[in-house]
């Protein structure tokens, strides 16, 4: 018999077939891996939000109220606490009506050390007490440089961040992906900060009428007893993206829009039809790089730490005036929640439950109005005109929630 001593091996065709099979398997596997990673990030985001909900409940148990949105006080060197002290670029400072509700819950999310820094006045080189937030209207990165870096406001707290959101670093200070719910009205989102400190009683009464969410701007004292619709039927907070500097409609507020308090669909104007997640290059957006969505976890303006239940999740964010003065900016705003998750975002209900709300939630149709009872608007106490979504944002409008969400 003759021995065949030739070496056995793959032919070129066989090798190419094996490589092709491996490539197909990898192509099938990678989307599954990416989906699994996003599912894990989404679960982590939900867990973070759950901890925030527990913190709000623990705060309420301790103080019989929720922390104020846009609360805080001012301190004048040598004269104790004051409601009239105005900060200057050379020293001093004020927290008055500027702190977000997230500041108050820091001791309840295992950030006691950070809270101790915040609750003790900060002394600058000149010897003045610097109450952390000023100069007016709120502290900018340049102010940190001028006054001495104030670490708490520059700290990114992991419990306030969604793992699916890639936003990091400057020009933000400390980012947050979670903010409190202001309800379904635009009016007095900013005015209410000062209405109870010197403005007329009628103006403050108007602000009370239209602040329909669990939280409202100003040193009001929200309590669970005020939620007549039921905690399980009322949104307490929502998730949103932080800005990446890319003109995203969910993170970069469009300015100079008029009448969206009567017809929120105006917010959809000037979206790029070829890239519907972004504004047209001609759209007027806020020009300040530090006044974008989620850029300051400690500050109480809605652009940074608030949501509204007017337009559904992942809808545009807009405000009514193109002014950038401290008294006008972001006065009338639609601050829709958003997320990097597919198809919707998380919300925190008043009872602590976390719900994933889809972009397609029923949110009314046609021209819709706000609730101050003048100029064609609905009177106080009316049911929300924004459908199921609006009803979930109001605390005491007696809507009946008869749909699963």
HELIX and SHEET records of a PDB file:
HELIX    1   1 UNK A   12  UNK A   63  1                                  52    
HELIX    2   2 UNK A  101  UNK A  104  1                                   4    
HELIX    3   3 UNK A  106  UNK A  109  5                                   4    
HELIX    4   4 UNK A  112  UNK A  119  1                                   8    
HELIX    5   5 UNK A  141  UNK A  147  1                                   7    
HELIX    6   6 UNK A  151  UNK A  154  1                                   4    
HELIX    7   7 UNK A  158  UNK A  160  5                                   3    
HELIX    8   8 UNK A  192  UNK A  195  1                                   4    
HELIX    9   9 UNK A  201  UNK A  210  1                                  10    
HELIX   10  10 UNK A  224  UNK A  226  5                                   3    
HELIX   11  11 UNK A  231  UNK A  233  5                                   3    
HELIX   12  12 UNK A  264  UNK A  268  5                                   5    
HELIX   13  13 UNK A  302  UNK A  305  1                                   4    
HELIX   14  14 UNK A  387  UNK A  393  1                                   7    
SHEET    1   A 2 UNK A  74  UNK A  76  0                                        
SHEET    2   A 2 UNK A  80  UNK A  82 -1                                        
SHEET    1   B 2 UNK A 122  UNK A 123  0                                        
SHEET    2   B 2 UNK A 129  UNK A 130 -1                                        
SHEET    1   C 5 UNK A 306  UNK A 307  0                                        
SHEET    2   C 5 UNK A 178  UNK A 181  1                                        
SHEET    3   C 5 UNK A 235  UNK A 239 -1                                        
SHEET    4   C 5 UNK A 344  UNK A 349 -1                                        
SHEET    5   C 5 UNK A 354  UNK A 358 -1                                        
SHEET    1   D 2 UNK A 318  UNK A 319  0                                        
SHEET    2   D 2 UNK A 333  UNK A 334 -1                                        
END                                                                             
